[in-house]
Amino acid sequence: MHPALSVIFFTTASGAGYGMLTLLGLLAPLGVLPQDRWFGGIALGVALAFIVAGLLSSTFHLGHPERAWRALTQWRSSWLSREGVLALLTFIPAGLFGLGWVVLGKLDDWSVWGYLAAALAMVTVYSTSMIYASLKTIRHWNNRLVPVGYLVLGVMTGAVFLVAVTTFYGAQSNLLVLLALVSLLIATLVKLKYWTAVDNEPEKSDAGTATGLGSIGRVRAFEAPHTSDNWVMKEMGYRIGRKHAGKLRNIALLLGFVVPALCLIAILATGSSVLLALVAVLSAAVGVVAERWLFFAEAKHVVGLYYGR
């Protein structure tokens, strides 16, 4: 599948934003994070900025962005529509949580809205993942680990970004750093398991099963269906060499998981460090973008069989 930059930015930025919002909604009322309204305003502002930026970027992948609102009407049958509806609904408890915490300074009294915002944030990320996981035509996406990966990567990136915000604010929380490390470990294991699964799982379809002629013998295309590239071949026939995919996987692992983990361990060992937090954020961002680019580039659509692949 063609890795569109707008969709890659959408899934990574909004995932990090929803991850931050989830952690803020759960941890701030429990006293794990600073309670003052200035921190709440900064942290919630960063989280919502990522969410809004991601949602806006997703419209650039549409042929007619001005018609994006129509997607909200198909929530009964479409995960894309459910994602849009849930994304909008999440702003309601998130806004009320911010109102109680930042404006009124009554975090404890308004904590229920934080819990609700956290729940809706995770359900929204799950809906995003199901846009891909529900497609049986793409083996790499029709995998039970895809929703798990989206959820843990969202929490992981949100945790790393939130560590940076607390560090810049001068209120580092060792418990938050430990939670970020645990999320990094879980995300690494899930990603490795996913890559192993898609590499070892046999192809479910070939030209023989597609035509129903496989029982007769090997089926192959007599002639190419087109003399030049078309939209389907561009969007659903993207190819990446195994050699390059392997290098990008290593880059994603190193920058997305290993370097941030080392930075967080160093923060725990040496105390608060703005530089280490900044390196962790930048590394995680680049690594997750590489991971998400591969998520699209390595996915094979069964329509490729029509073109002799």
C-alpha positions as CSV (number, residue, x, y, z in Angstrom):
1,M,0.0,0.0,0.0
2,H,1.2,3.5,-0.8
3,P,2.4,5.1,2.4
4,A,0.7,8.6,2.3
5,L,2.5,11.1,4.5
6,S,-0.8,12.7,5.6
7,V,-2.1,9.4,7.0
8,I,1.3,8.5,8.6
9,F,1.3,11.9,10.3
10,F,-2.3,11.5,11.3
11,T,-1.9,8.1,13.0
12,T,1.3,9.0,14.7
13,A,0.4,12.5,15.9
14,S,-3.1,11.7,17.0
15,G,-1.9,8.4,18.6
16,A,0.6,10.3,20.7
17,G,-2.1,13.0,21.6
18,Y,-4.6,10.4,22.6
19,G,-2.0,8.5,24.6
20,M,-1.1,11.7,26.5
21,L,-4.8,12.5,27.1
22,T,-5.3,9.0,28.5
23,L,-2.4,9.3,30.9
24,L,-3.4,12.8,32.0
25,G,-7.0,11.7,32.6
26,L,-5.9,8.7,34.7
27,L,-2.8,9.9,36.4
28,A,-3.5,13.5,37.3
29,P,-6.5,12.8,39.6
30,L,-4.3,10.1,41.3
31,G,-1.6,12.7,42.2
32,V,1.1,11.1,40.0
33,L,1.3,14.3,38.0
34,P,1.6,17.9,39.1
35,Q,-1.8,19.2,40.3
36,D,-1.4,22.9,39.5
37,R,-3.5,24.5,36.7
38,W,-0.5,25.8,34.7
39,F,0.8,22.3,34.2
40,G,-2.6,21.1,33.3
41,G,-3.0,23.8,30.7
42,I,0.3,23.1,29.1
43,A,0.0,19.3,29.1
44,L,-3.6,19.2,27.9
45,G,-2.8,21.9,25.3
46,V,0.1,19.8,23.9
47,A,-2.1,16.6,23.9
48,L,-5.0,18.3,22.1
49,A,-2.7,20.1,19.7
50,F,-1.3,16.7,18.6
51,I,-4.9,15.3,18.2
52,V,-6.2,18.3,16.2
53,A,-3.1,18.4,14.0
54,G,-3.4,14.7,13.3
55,L,-7.1,14.9,12.5
56,L,-6.7,17.8,10.2
57,S,-3.9,16.1,8.3
58,S,-6.1,13.1,7.6
59,T,-8.3,15.2,5.5
60,F,-5.5,16.0,3.1
61,H,-5.6,12.3,1.9
62,L,-9.2,12.9,0.6
63,G,-9.9,13.9,-2.9
64,H,-12.5,16.4,-1.6
65,P,-11.6,17.4,2.0
66,E,-14.6,19.7,2.2
67,R,-16.8,16.6,2.1
68,A,-15.1,14.9,5.1
69,W,-18.1,15.6,7.3
70,R,-20.2,13.1,5.3
71,A,-18.0,10.2,6.7
72,L,-19.6,10.8,10.1
73,T,-23.0,9.6,8.9
74,Q,-22.0,6.0,8.3
75,W,-21.1,5.0,11.8
76,R,-23.3,1.9,11.8
77,S,-21.1,0.1,9.3
78,S,-17.9,2.0,8.9
79,W,-14.9,2.0,11.3
80,L,-13.7,5.2,9.6
81,S,-17.0,6.9,10.5
82,R,-16.9,5.6,14.1
83,E,-13.4,6.9,14.5
84,G,-14.6,10.4,13.3
85,V,-17.6,10.4,15.7
86,L,-15.6,9.2,18.6
87,A,-12.8,11.7,17.9
88,L,-15.4,14.5,18.1
89,L,-17.1,13.1,21.2
90,T,-13.7,12.9,23.0
91,F,-13.4,16.7,22.9
92,I,-16.4,17.0,25.2
93,P,-15.1,15.3,28.3
94,A,-11.5,16.5,27.5
95,G,-12.8,20.1,27.4
96,L,-14.8,19.7,30.7
97,F,-11.7,18.1,32.3
98,G,-9.6,21.0,31.2
99,L,-12.3,23.4,32.5
100,G,-12.4,21.9,35.9
101,W,-8.6,21.5,36.2
102,V,-7.2,24.6,34.4
103,V,-9.9,27.2,34.7
104,L,-11.7,26.4,38.0
105,G,-8.7,24.7,39.7
106,K,-10.9,21.9,41.0
107,L,-9.2,18.8,39.6
108,D,-10.6,16.3,42.2
109,D,-14.2,17.4,41.6
110,W,-13.9,17.2,37.8
111,S,-11.8,14.0,37.7
112,V,-14.7,11.9,36.3
113,W,-14.4,13.8,33.0
114,G,-10.7,12.9,32.9
115,Y,-11.5,9.2,33.3
116,L,-14.2,9.5,30.5
117,A,-11.8,11.4,28.2
118,A,-9.2,8.6,28.7
119,A,-11.7,5.9,27.9
120,L,-12.9,7.6,24.8
121,A,-9.4,8.4,23.7
122,M,-8.5,4.7,23.7
123,V,-11.7,3.7,22.0
124,T,-10.9,6.2,19.3
125,V,-7.4,4.8,18.7
126,Y,-9.0,1.3,18.6
127,S,-11.4,2.5,15.9
128,T,-8.5,3.9,13.9
129,S,-6.7,0.5,14.1
130,M,-9.9,-1.3,13.0
131,I,-10.1,0.7,9.8
132,Y,-7.1,-1.4,8.8
133,A,-7.5,-4.6,10.8
134,S,-11.0,-5.2,9.4
135,L,-9.7,-5.4,5.8
136,K,-9.5,-9.1,4.8
137,T,-8.0,-8.1,1.5
138,I,-4.7,-7.0,3.1
139,R,-3.1,-9.9,5.1
140,H,-0.6,-7.6,6.9
141,W,-3.4,-5.6,8.4
142,N,-6.0,-8.3,9.0
143,N,-4.1,-9.4,12.1
144,R,-5.2,-9.4,15.7
145,L,-2.0,-7.7,16.8
146,V,-2.8,-4.5,14.7
147,P,-5.3,-3.1,17.2
148,V,-3.0,-4.0,20.1
149,G,-0.1,-2.3,18.4
150,Y,-2.0,0.9,17.8
151,L,-3.1,1.1,21.4
152,V,0.3,0.3,23.0
153,L,2.2,2.6,20.6
154,G,-0.3,5.4,21.4
155,V,0.2,5.0,25.1
156,M,4.0,4.6,24.6
157,T,4.5,7.8,22.6
158,G,2.1,9.7,24.8
159,A,4.1,8.6,27.9
160,V,7.4,9.6,26.4
161,F,6.0,13.0,25.4
162,L,4.4,13.5,28.8
163,V,7.7,12.7,30.5
164,A,9.2,15.5,28.4
165,V,6.5,17.9,29.4
166,T,7.0,17.2,33.1
167,T,10.7,17.5,32.8
168,F,10.5,20.8,31.0
169,Y,8.1,22.0,33.7
170,G,10.6,21.0,36.4
171,A,8.3,18.4,38.0
172,Q,9.6,15.0,36.9
173,S,7.7,12.0,38.2
174,N,9.7,8.9,38.6
175,L,6.6,6.8,38.5
176,L,5.6,8.3,35.1
177,V,9.1,7.5,33.8
178,L,8.8,3.9,35.0
179,L,5.4,3.6,33.3
180,A,6.9,5.0,30.1
181,L,9.7,2.4,30.3
182,V,7.1,-0.4,30.8
183,S,5.1,0.8,27.9
184,L,8.2,0.9,25.7
185,L,9.0,-2.7,26.6
186,I,5.5,-3.9,25.9
187,A,5.4,-2.0,22.6
188,T,8.7,-3.5,21.5
189,L,7.5,-7.0,22.2
190,V,4.2,-6.4,20.4
191,K,6.0,-5.0,17.4
192,L,8.5,-7.8,17.2
193,K,5.7,-10.4,17.5
194,Y,3.7,-8.6,14.8
195,W,6.6,-8.6,12.4
196,T,7.3,-12.3,13.1
197,A,3.7,-13.1,12.5
198,V,3.4,-11.3,9.1
199,D,6.7,-12.7,7.9
200,N,5.9,-16.3,8.7
201,E,2.2,-16.4,7.9
202,P,1.6,-18.0,4.5
203,E,-0.2,-16.1,1.7
204,K,-3.9,-16.9,1.8
205,S,-4.5,-16.2,-1.9
206,D,-2.8,-16.6,-5.2
207,A,-3.8,-16.5,-8.8
208,G,-5.1,-20.1,-8.5
209,T,-7.5,-19.4,-5.6
210,A,-8.5,-16.0,-7.1
211,T,-9.6,-17.6,-10.4
212,G,-10.8,-20.9,-9.0
213,L,-8.5,-22.7,-11.5
214,G,-5.8,-23.7,-9.0
215,S,-6.8,-27.3,-9.0
216,I,-6.0,-27.6,-12.7
217,G,-2.4,-26.4,-12.4
218,R,-0.3,-23.3,-11.9
219,V,-2.2,-20.1,-13.0
220,R,-0.3,-17.1,-14.4
221,A,-1.3,-14.0,-16.3
222,F,-1.0,-14.3,-20.0
223,E,-0.5,-10.6,-20.5
224,A,-0.4,-7.5,-18.3
225,P,-3.9,-6.0,-17.9
226,H,-2.6,-2.4,-18.5
227,T,0.2,-0.9,-20.6
228,S,0.8,1.9,-18.0
229,D,0.4,2.6,-14.3
230,N,-3.0,3.5,-13.0
231,W,-4.4,4.7,-9.7
232,V,-4.9,1.2,-8.3
233,M,-1.4,0.2,-9.1
234,K,-0.1,3.4,-7.5
235,E,-2.1,3.2,-4.3
236,M,-2.3,-0.6,-3.9
237,G,0.8,-1.8,-5.7
238,Y,3.5,-0.1,-3.8
239,R,6.6,-2.2,-3.4
240,I,9.5,-2.1,-1.0
241,G,12.5,-4.4,-1.2
242,R,13.1,-6.9,1.6
243,K,16.6,-5.5,2.1
244,H,15.3,-1.9,2.6
245,A,12.4,-3.1,4.8
246,G,14.9,-4.8,7.1
247,K,17.0,-1.7,7.5
248,L,13.9,0.4,8.2
249,R,12.8,-2.1,10.8
250,N,16.1,-1.8,12.6
251,I,15.9,2.0,12.4
252,A,12.4,1.9,13.9
253,L,13.5,-0.4,16.7
254,L,16.6,1.6,17.5
255,L,15.1,5.1,17.4
256,G,11.5,4.3,18.4
257,F,12.2,2.0,21.3
258,V,15.9,1.5,22.3
259,V,17.1,5.1,22.4
260,P,14.0,6.5,24.2
261,A,14.3,3.6,26.8
262,L,18.0,4.4,27.3
263,C,17.2,8.1,27.8
264,L,14.5,7.3,30.3
265,I,16.8,5.0,32.3
266,A,19.4,7.8,32.3
267,I,16.8,10.2,33.6
268,L,16.0,7.9,36.4
269,A,19.7,7.4,37.2
270,T,20.8,11.0,37.0
271,G,17.7,13.0,37.8
272,S,15.7,15.3,35.7
273,S,17.4,16.2,32.4
274,V,15.8,18.4,29.7
275,L,18.3,17.3,27.1
276,L,17.7,13.6,27.7
277,A,13.9,14.1,27.5
278,L,14.3,16.1,24.3
279,V,16.4,13.3,22.7
280,A,13.8,10.7,23.8
281,V,10.9,12.6,22.2
282,L,12.7,13.3,18.9
283,S,14.0,9.7,18.7
284,A,10.6,8.2,19.5
285,A,8.9,10.5,16.9
286,V,11.3,9.5,14.1
287,G,11.2,5.8,15.1
288,V,7.4,5.6,15.2
289,V,7.1,7.4,11.9
290,A,9.5,4.8,10.4
291,E,7.4,2.0,11.9
292,R,4.1,3.5,10.6
293,W,5.7,4.0,7.1
294,L,6.6,0.3,7.1
295,F,3.1,-0.6,8.2
296,F,1.8,0.7,4.9
297,A,4.7,0.0,2.6
298,E,4.9,-3.7,3.6
299,A,1.2,-4.4,3.3
300,K,0.1,-6.3,0.2
301,H,-3.3,-5.9,-1.3
302,V,-4.8,-9.0,-3.0
303,V,-5.5,-6.8,-6.1
304,G,-1.9,-7.3,-6.9
305,L,-2.8,-10.8,-8.1
306,Y,-4.6,-9.2,-11.0
307,Y,-1.3,-7.6,-12.1
308,G,0.7,-10.9,-11.9
309,R,2.2,-10.4,-8.5
